[in-house]
Amino acid sequence: MPTRMLHESMGRRLRRPWHWSGVAAIIMAVLTSLFGIQAALSIAAANKPLEHEVRIIVEGEQDYNISQGTVDAQLAGHPVRSSIPLTLVLTDRWLTGDELLRGEVPENTIILSSQLENLEQDYDDPQFSEQRFDGAGVDYRLMGSEEELDDASYDIAGSFTKNVSVGHGPKAVIAAAHTAAVATGDTTPRSMLFWFTVVGASAMITAAFFARSLSFRRRWSSRHRRLAAAQRKLARVVLDLEALEATYYATAESRRPQGFTKAWSQLQQLSLSLARREDAVVSSVFDRKNCLDQTTNILLSEFETDARKLTSLADSLMGAGSVHADLAGTGSVFDKLSTPINDAATKLLIRLENAPGQMVRGTDIEQLRDALGSLLQAARGNAQHSVAVQRWAAAEKEMAQAAHRIIGRLRHYPHGKRPTVEPLDESLDDLRATLGLGAASAKGALHRLRVANSMTRAILGDTLDSDRQESAPKPKKSGKPAHHKELVRGTSRLVKYGLLAGLLVASLICAGLVVASLPQAPKATYEGSGQGMVLQIDDKAKLVDESEIRRYMHEDFAERQDLLIAVRDAESYLEFTRIEGSEYRDSTPQSVREAIWRIKDEYPDRQDPASGELDGDLTIIPLLITDAGDGIMPGLISGAVISGEASWGSTSGWDFGSIHESKYPAMEAANAAEDFAVVLKRAGYEKPDYNVSLLYWMLVFMLFFSVLNLVQVVQYLLGATTRFSRFSRGSRSVQRSRRKLEQLALGLEETQINAVAVLGASSSGRADEAGQRLFERALMMAWREAEELSTMTLGQRLSPGYERRTAHLAQLVDLLGERDADVARRAKALVVASRGAGGDAPAPVKLA
């Protein structure tokens, strides 16, 4: 029945518990797919030119040599492309409040006013329909919010104003169009690094959540399998409870040993207790919050232990009842007790027959065979229950005495390190108790036989094939107390958290280094000396010295740049106004603008006749000298067009008429040249189209979860390597066992003939007869186990239990082979001795 369809005893439906990481993994997988699609589209779009060209319309009378013809001429050589159809209208009128502040302009249109200041400064006047504002009105449908609308309007108007302030005309309009295309274009990041980081981080987070979900599912499935196995054991006992009760009451009260009655009482109490606790354990295992905690594990472990004990009690009670009540199956009950003793005795007999002649007396071996025969004969259970139990107990005691005598003989021989004696199995103690037998002890037959086998191996070495299986290293069980394990578990948890914290810190550092290595906005270095600057000074009065200007220069130019210092008389070019209450003077915006354009017009030979623009590699620095010898630098006149993040510095003189009279004219000119050098550096810089902080944290997550997933993959591969190695070894072991079983099965008839031959010629025949019965039963069990192991799925073969079962099968098959070889050897010796050789008298038969 599927897990999701399970019901508890009260009829409530049980659902497989789920972990939040599974839902998170699904969500992150969907997001990763969406991010991947968007990344592919964005990167593909970045490699294609923009589809549209910006259309520029010039309206009205314009200054600065701006007209439709000059602008079209500039566009022909330098078209401005955009991602959407866009029209820039340059008008000589002021804008209304609706156009400037609300973006109420024609669709896909930007209206730019060439007026450099507002008609009025009263922004609180609600009459927005009046044309009285300078700036740029941007179509509100192109922007996502009012803040974006204001930013785009400011950037477009600023680009035009700043370029006009340095002497540009048509190029200032082109710069404004370029800024408009950027401001209104697709803002989706197109950086491959950004999308690689985003998709990579998302994928790594998805993998981490998925691994966590699989871990939860695997751990819960393991607990559910344990619960299901324990429930099956409980259900089997409950279903057989009537049969067990019948078995119990079929035994006369006078014939019930104390252990038999005690086992029945324990069975009743334990089955009732387990039935009452089952719902609580099931609820804990299916509880989403507590299914994997330590409390649930303790409840489940106790339930499993009691279920195994209940099954053992039931089997013991059923078997003992068949003996006490003279029911069918008495022999099979004693076979459970006799099988381990028979295996140990058979091994010991085979070892002693290969030992030197004086090591153990022949009579001791014969007595051991007789004791084994008595034990196996008693296990057939043909007599009444009281006689059968007494006979088997006496045979076991005789076997223990025979083994004790052999141990005494072996102590006289020097030996190396003794192999570890296999501890006694307590699983048969319940059966022994219900039969009225004492628990297995160190003085019992089984333990003494195992001690004798261990001593013989220490003297003779590993002479049997099964010894190799027993010599294989087995995992050692920790004998440390529970509080020590808990301390180790707590310490490992602290180490794990410490490693995760260290990994997080390392991810933060590495992500910071990556982000720091990205191109940054150039800044003034103040470490240069004017390299790349070709300086010309137009100074008829010789008021400025070139060496002084170079002495104050602290920036370099990346490429050759012509700088022309135009020295003029300040009073002839500027109108001065005295600032009330101050010794400093000021000017007017109109005066500063006229001075800049007047100086530009004084160099017609350095301008383009059609557009009036300066040569691209020429920059004029106006330096106005006052009557007092102070220097004033009202602004720059440059042939370079710069837009975007680059700035010409302060344009307060152009905007407000502010001027500064410096006592050091050469220093003023040098400062202007330095500012221009920084402007040119910034001209080639493009601001990233993504959020740098977002990139940083995406890098942190990607690095952190990448290393985390890599560690998990390595752990899985190491575990998989171990499991595949286990699978390979186990598969080879099963194949070898199957080949040996086929040989044993093919020779089964010969084995039976050999057994009959031995039965007719030896007093130990009854032992071989019973041993043959156990041999054939064990051979059938081995065949079934080999068939089951051979038909297991790959997943089942990769489990740790597969290797354990294959090793047990190999040991069982080796033991069967040794027993078969022993019977065949003794039968052959009998036949050879009976026939004689070369006409000689038959030799005496020696079977021990």
N, C-alpha and C positions, 0 to 999 in steps of 0.2 A: 504494500500500500504506500503511495507517495507520502512523503513527509508532511506535505501541506494538508493532507486529508486525515491526519491522525486525530483521534478523539480520546479524551481521558475517561476515567470510569464514570464521572458524573455526566458524560455526554457532551461536554463542551468541546468545541473544535479547537484544535491546536495548530498554530501557524509557526512555520520556521522563523526564528528571530532574525532580524536584519540589523545591520550595522550602518551607522550614518555615513561611513566612508564609502559604502556601495552607492548610495544616492549621490554623494559628492563626486564619485568617480564618473557616474553617468553624466552629471551636469558638466563636469570639466571636460569630458570627452566631446560633448556637443559643442561647448565653447571652443575647444581646440580645433574642431572641424571648421567652425565659423571663422576663427582666426586664420586658419590655413587658407581658406577660400579668399578671405579679404587680403591676406598677404600676397597671394598669387595675382589677384587683380591689381593691387596697388603697385607691385613691382613691375608687372607688365605695362601698366600705364606710365610708370616712370621712364620706361625705355622708348616711349612713343612721343613725338612732338605734340604739343597742344593743338587742338582741332581748329580753333578760331583765332582770327586777328582782331585786335582792338581797333575800332573805328573812331577817328578823332574828327570832331566838327568844331570849327572856330567861328564864333559869332561876334559881331560888333567890331568896334575899333579897338585894336590892341597895341600896346607899347612893346618895347624890347624886340622889335623886328619880328614879331609873331603875326603870322597870317596863315590862311589856309594853304597857300602855296609853299611857304617855308616849312610848315609842319609836314605837308605831304612829301616834300623833298627829303626830309629827315626820315620819315616812315619808310620811304622806298629803300633806303639803305639799311635801316634798322627796324624792321617790323616788330611790333609787340604782340605776342601771342597769349591767349587766355584759354581757360578750359570751358568757358561759356561765351555765347555771343554778348559782346560788351561794347557800349558806345560812350565815349568821353566827350562831353560838350564843354568847350571853354567859352565862357561868355564874359562880356564886359560889364554886366549888371551885377547888382547885389542879389543875394538869395533871400527868399522868405524863410520864416521860421519853420513852416511846414516842410520846406525842401531840405533845410539844413538839419533840423532836429528830429524830424519824423520820417524823413526819407520818402516823402510823397512826390516822386518824380516818375517819369515814364519807365516802363519795365526795362530792366537790363541797361539802365542809363545812369551815368554819373554826371552831374552838372558841377563844373568847377568855375568859381568866380575869380577873375583876374584882379579884382579889387583887393588891395593889400590890407585894408582895415575896415572895420564896420562903419556904416553910416551913422549909427547911434550906438551907445554903449549900454542902453537900458534893456537888459535881458529879461527883466520881470514884467515888461509890457506884454499883455496878453494878445496884442494885435500881431499874430504870427503871419498874417497874410501880406504884410508890408515887406517890400524888398529893401532890406537894410543890413544884411549880414554878409561877411566874406566867408570863404571856406569852400567846402565841397558837400554837395547833397548826394547821398548814395541811396539807390533804390532799396527800400527796406526789405523787399522780397529776396534780395541777395544775401542777407545776413540772418543769422540765427537768433540774435537777441539785440536789445537796445544798446548794451555795452559794446558788442561787436560793431554795431552801426556807428557809434561815436568814435571808436578806435579807427575804423577804416576812413571815416571822414577826416579825422585829424591827420592820419598818415599821408593821405593823398594831397591834402592842402599843404601840409608841411613840405612834402617833396617838391612841389611846384615853387613854393616861396623860397626855400633854401637854395634851389638852383638858380632862380632869378636873382637872388641876392649876391651870387658870385659871377654875374655877368652873362648868364645863359638866357636865351630867348626860346626858339623852337625846341631846343634840347630839354628845357625845363618842362615843356608840355609832354615830351616823350617820357621823361622821368616820372611824371605824374601818372601817365597811362600805364607804365610798367608797375608802379606801386599799386594802382587800381586792380590790375590783373592778378597780382599776388594776393591782395586783400580780399578779393571776391572769389578767388579760385577755390578748388577742392582742398580742404584742410586735412584730408586723410593723410597720415604719414606714408611716405614712399621709400623710406630708408630700409635697405635690406638688413642692416644690423638690428634695427628696431624690431622688425617683424620676425627675424630669426630668434631674437631674445624672447619676444612675446610668445611665439608658437612653442619654442623650446621650453620655456618656463611652464606654460600651460600643459604641455605633454608630460613633463617630468612630474608635475603635481598630480596629473591624472594617473600616472603610473604608480606614484606613491599611495594614493587613495585606493587604487585597484589592488595593490599588493596588501594593503591593510585589510581590505575587504576579503581577499582570498584567505588571508591568515585567520581572520575571524571565522570564515566559513569552514576552513579545514579543522580548526580547533573544535568548533561546535559539532561538526560531523563526527569527529572522533568521540566526543562525549555522548552523542546520540547513539552511535554504534554500541558503545559500552552499555548504555541504558537499555537498548533493545535486546542485547544479549542477556542481560540480567532479567529483563521482563520475560523473555522466552523460558529461562530456567524456572522462574517462579510459576509461570503458566503451566509448564509441564508437570511440576509437582502438584499444583492445585488440581489439574485435570486427573492426575493419578492418585489423588488423595483417597478416593473410595477404594481403589485397589490396594493401597497401602494399609488402609484400615482393615480391609478384609484379610490381608496377610497377617496383620498383627493379631486379630482376634481368632484367626485360624490356628494359632499356636496356643496350646493349653497354657493356662496361667502358671502351672507348676513347672513348665518347660521353658519359661521365659527368663533368660539371665537378666541380672540387674541392668547391665549396659543396654540390653534390648529395650527394656521398659523406659529407661532414661532417654534413649534415642527417639522413641515414639513421642514422649512428652516434649522434648526439644523440637521435634518436627512440627508438632501442633502449634507450639508457642511462636516459633520462628516464622512459620508460614502466615500466621495471623498478623504478626508484627510487620512483616514485609508487605502484606496486602494493605495494611493501614498506612504505611509510609510511602507506598508507591506514588500516590497522587502528589504528595509534597515534593518528591524527587522529580517527577515529570514536570510539575509546574516550575520548579527551579531551573531545569534544563531548558524549558521553552520560554523562560522569562528573558526578555531582550536585555534588560539592564544587568541581571545577575547571573546569566547563564554561564559565564566564564570566570566568575570570581572564585575565591578559595573556599568559601562556604559551600557553594554548589558542588565543588570537587570533592569536599569531605563527605557530603551527603551521598554523592554518587558512589564514592569508594566504599563507604560503609554498606550501601545497598548491594554493590557487586559482591563484596566479601560475604555478606549474609546469604546472598543468592547461591554462591558457590557452596557454602556450608550446607544450605538447605538441600541442594542437589546431592551432595555427598551423603547427607543423612538419609535421604530418600533411597538412594542406591544401596546403601548399607543395610537399611531396614528391609528392603525388598529381598536382597540376597540372603540376609540372615533369616528372614521369615521362611524362605523356601527350605532352609536347612532345618529350622526348628519344627516346622509343620510338615516335614517330609514331602515337600512339593517338588515339582520338576525344576531342574536348574541347580540342584545342589552342587554338582560337579563344577559347573562354571563359576560358582561362588568361591570354591576353594582354589580354582585355577587363578583367580585374581591374586590370591595370597601366595600361590606357589610359583607363578611365573617369574617374579624377580629373583626368587631363591634358585629356581632352575637355571636361569641365565647365569647367575654368579657361579653356581656349582659347575656348570658346563665349561665356562671359561677356565675355572681352576683346574678341572680334570685335564683339559687340553694342554694347559701350560705344564702340569706335572708330568704328563706322559712324554713331553719333550725335554724333561729335566735329566740331569745325570743320575745314574743308577742309585747312588748312595745318598742322594739328597733327601728323599722321602721314601719310607718303606712301602713295599707293594701292598702290604696288608692295610696300611692307612688309606691308600687310594681305593682299595676294594671296599673298605668300610664306608668311605665317602660315597661310593657308587651305591652301596646297599642302602645307606641312609637316604640318598636322593630317590632311590626306587621306592622306599617306604613312604616317603613324603608324597610323591606323585601318585602312588597307589591309593593313599588315603584321600587325596584330592578328587578321586573319581566319585566319591560320595555314594557308594552303593549301600552302605550300612545305614541303620537308624541314626537320627540326628545326634543323640548323645554319644553313641559309639564313634560316629564320624568325627565329631569335634575332638573327642579324647584321642582318637587314633592320630588325627592330623597334628595335634599338639605334641603327642609323644614323638612322632616322626620329626617334627621341627626340633625338638629337644635333642634327639639323636643326631640330627644334622649339625646342630650347634656344637655338640661334643666332638664329633668327627673333625669339624673345622678347627676346633680348639687344639686338638692333638697335632694337626698339621702345622698350625701356627707355632706350636712349641718346637717342632722339628726345624722349621725355617729360621727360628731365632738363632740357631747355632751357625748359620752361614753368614759370612760378611756380605753386606749389601750397601749400595749407595743410597742416595736420597730417595725415600719412599714417595711414590705418587700420592696425591691427596685422596683420602678415602671418601667416596661419595656419601653425603649425609643421608640419613634415613628419611624416607618420604612419609610424612604424617597423614597423607590422604587416605591410607588404609587403616588408620587407627580406629575410625568410626566403625568400619566393618568388623575389625577384630573385637571391638568392645561389644557390638551387638551379638557376636557369636560366643561371647563369654571368655574370649582370649585376652591376655594382657597386651598392653601396648608394646610395640617393637622397641627393643633396648639394645644397649651396647653388648649385652650378653646373648642376644638372640642369634639365630642362625644366619640371617641375612647380613648383619653387620660383621660377624666373624668371617664369613665367606669373602666379603669385600676386603677385609683386612688381609686375609691370606692371599688374595689376588694382588693386592698392593705390594706385599712383601715379595711375592714371586716375581713380579715385574721389576722390582728393585734389584733382584739377584740376576735374573735372566735377561732383562731388557724387554722391549716391546716386541713380543713374538707373534702377536695376533694382529690381523688387519684392523680390528675395532680399536686397538690401542691408539692408532694414529688419530682416530676421531676423538678419543678421550683426551689425548695429549694436546689437542688444539687449544690455544689460549682462549679463555672465556672472560667476559667482562667482570671485573670485581665489583662487588656490591659495597657501597660505602657504609662503614660502620659508625660514622660520626653521628652525634646526637642531633635531634631535630632543631634545637636552638642554634647549633652551629651552622646547619644548612640554611636556616632563616637569616643568620648573620651574613653568610656568603651571598645569599640571594639579594639582601639589601645592599651589600657592597657592590655587587655587579650592577644593580640598578643605578647606584650613584655614579659608577664608572660610565655607564651608558649615557646618562644625562650629561655627564661632563664631556664626553666625546661629542655629543650633539651640540652642546654649547660651543665647544672649540670649533666644530665644523661651521656653525653659524658665524662665529667671529671671522674665521678664515674666508667665508663667502662674502661677508661685508667688506673685508679688506680687498679681496680680489676684484669685486665689483667696483669698488672705488678706484682701483688702479686702472681698470678698463675705461671707466667714464672719464677719468683724468687724462687719459691718453687721447681722447677725442679732440678734434680741432676746437680751439676756444677763440672767442672774440679777441682780436689783437688789441694790445694795450701799449701805452707809451712805456718804453724801456729806460729812457734817459741814460743810455749807455753808448750812444753813437757820437759821431763827430762831423756829420754832414756829408758822409760818403754818398756819391751818386748825384750830388747837387751841382748843377752848372749855374753859377751865380752871375747875374748882370746887374749893374747899378746905373740907373738913369738919374744922375745927380750932378747937375751943372755947377752947383755951389760947393760941391765936395764936402757935404756936411756929414756923410756916413762913410765909414771905412769898412771894406770887405773883410779884413782880418778880424775886426771886432765882431762882426756878425758870425763868422765861422767859430770864433772863440766861445760864443754862447750857444752854439748848436750842440744838442745832445741826442739827436736822432739821425738815422741813415735812411736813404732811399734805396729800395730794392732794385730799381732801374733808373736810368738816366732821366733827370727831370730838370728842365730849364726854369729858373726862377728869376724874375725881373723885379728889382726893387725900384719902384717909381717914387722918387723923392719929390714932394711938392710943398708949396707954401700953404699952410693950414688956413690962414685968414682969407686966402684967395678962393678956397674950395669949400669951406664950411661956414655956416652961420652959427655963431656962438650965442648962448644965453647964459646969464649968470644965475646959478642956483642960489636962491634966497637963503641967507644965513650960512653959506659955505664958500670957501675959497675956490672950489672946483667949478668948472664950466660944463655946460651941456650943449647939445645941438638938437636938431629936429630930424625926424625920419626922412622927410622930403629932402633935406639938405644932404644927408648921408647918401641917399640913393642917387641923387644927381651927381655927387662927387665921384661915386664908384663908376657910374656909366660914363661920366665925362672923361675920366682917366682911361677907361677902356677905349673910347672913341679916339683917343690921342695916338693909338697904334693901329691904324687901318691896314698897314702892311702885314700885320700878324693875325688878320681876321679872314674868314671865308667871305668873299664878296657877296655870295648869294644869301647866306644865312646870318652873317655878322658874328658867327661864333669864333672864338679863339682857337688856335691850333691845340690839338689834344695834349701835347707835351709841354705847353707853356702855361705858367701861372704868374700873374702879376700881383705883387704885394704893394699896395699903396701905403706910403709912409709920409704923413703930413707933419711938417716941422713948424711949430709955432714961433712967434717972435721971441719967446723966451728960450728957444732951443729945445723945447720938449717935443716928444714924438707921439703921434696919434696914428693908430692903425684901424681904420673904419671897417675893413673887411677884406676879403680876397676876391680876385678876379681870375677864374681858372677855366681852362678848356676841357677839364675832366668832368664827366657827369657821373654822379654817385647817388644811388638810391638805396632804399632798404635800411639796413642797420647802420650804415656809415652816416656820419654826421659831420657837418662843417664846423662844429663847435658853436660858440655863441653868436647869434645874429641880433643881439640887442641893439646894435647901432642901426641896422636896417629896420628893425621893428619899432624901436622906441627913440632912436636918436641918441642913445647913450654912447659916450666916448670916454676914453681914458688918456690923460696926458702923462706920459712917462718921462722921467729925467734921463732915461737911457734909450734913445731911439734905436741903436743897434740891437739892444736886447729885445725890444719890442718886435723888430723885424725877424730876429732869430726865433722868438716864440711863435710867431705866425708861421714860419717855415716848419717848425717842429710839429705844430698842429696839422699842417697839410701833409706831412710825412705819415702821421698816424692815420689821417683820413684815407690815404692811398692804401695803407695796409688793410684797413677795414673794408675797402672796396671789394676785395676778392673773397671776403668771408660771407657765407650764407648761413643764417641762423637755422639750426635743425628744425625740421617740421614735426618734431615729436617732443614730448615732455621729458626732459633729461632726468628728473626725479623718478618718473615712472620707469624709464629705462634702467635706472640704477636698481630699483627694487625688483624689477623683473629679472635682472642679472643675478641678484642675490638669491631669489627663489630658484632660478634655473641651476645655479651652481650648487646650492644646498641640496636640492632634491636629486640632482644628477649624481652627486657623490653618494647620497643615501641609496638611490636605486642601484648604483654600481656595486655598492657593498652587498645589497640584497641579491643581485645577480650572481656575484662571486660566491656568496654563501649557497645559493641554489645550485650553481654549477658544481661546487665542491660536494654538496649533498647528492646531486645527480650522479657525479662520478662514483661516489661511494655506492649509491644504489645500483648503478649499472655494473659496477664491479661485483657487487653482491649477486646481482641477477646473473652475471656471466658464470661466477663460481657455482651458484646454486643450480643453474641449468646444466652445467657439465656434471655436477654431482648427481643430479636426477638421472641423466642419461647413463652414467656408469651404474647407478643402482638398478635401473631398468634392465640393462644387459645382464647383470648378475642374477636378477630375479628371473629373467627368461631362461638362463642356464639352470637355475634351481627348479623352475617349473618343468623344463624339459626332462630334467633328471629326477622328477618326483617319484616316478614309478620305480626307478632304480633305487632311490632312497628307501622306499617302502620295502623292496626286496632285501636290501641290506639290513634294514631293521628286523625283518623276519628272520634272516639268517642269524643275526646276533641274538634274537630272542630265543632261538632254539639251542643255543650253545653256551649260554651264560646265565648265571644266577641273577645277573642284573638286568635281565630282559624286561622285567616289569617296569623298570625305570625307563628303558628305551621305548617301550610301548607307550607309556604316558608322555614321554618326551616327544615321540613322533606326533602324538595328537597336538601337543602345544606347538610343535614346529609347523605343522600344516596350518594351524589357526593363525600363527604369527605370519606365515607366508601369505596367507590371504589378506591379512591386515596390511602388510607391506605393499601388496599389489594395489589395493584400493588407495593407499596413500600416494603411491607413485602415479597412479592414474589421475588423482585429483591435482597433484602438483603439476603434472604435465598439461592439464587443461586450464590452468590459471591464466588470467589475463595479464597483460604487461604491467598494469598498475598494481595488481596483486603481487606479482613477482618482485616488484621494486620495494615492497614493504619489508621491514626488518624481520617479521615473522616467517617469511619465506625461507630465508637462510637458516633459521633455527630449525624449521621442519625438514629441510633437505639434509641438514647435518644429522638429525635424529634418524631419518630414513637410512642414510648411509651406514650409521652405526648398527641399526637393526639388521640390515642386509648382510653386513660383515659378520655379525653374530650368527645369523642363519647359515651363512656359508661355512663358518667354522664348525658349527654343529653338524652340518651335512658332511663335511670333509672328515670329521671325526668318526661318524658312523660308517662311512665308506671305507676309511682306513682299517677300522677294526674288522669290518666284514671281509675285506680283502685278506687281512692277516689270517682270519679264520679259514677262508677257502684255501689259501696257500698251505697252511699248516695241515689241513685235512687231506689234500691231495699228495703232499710231499713233493719232492723235487728230485728228478733223475733216478727214480726207483728207490730212493731212500725211505726209511720209515717215516711216517708222518710226524711232524714236530708237535710238541705240546701246544695247546691253545693258550695264548696269554692275551687277555683283553684289557688288562689294567697295568 
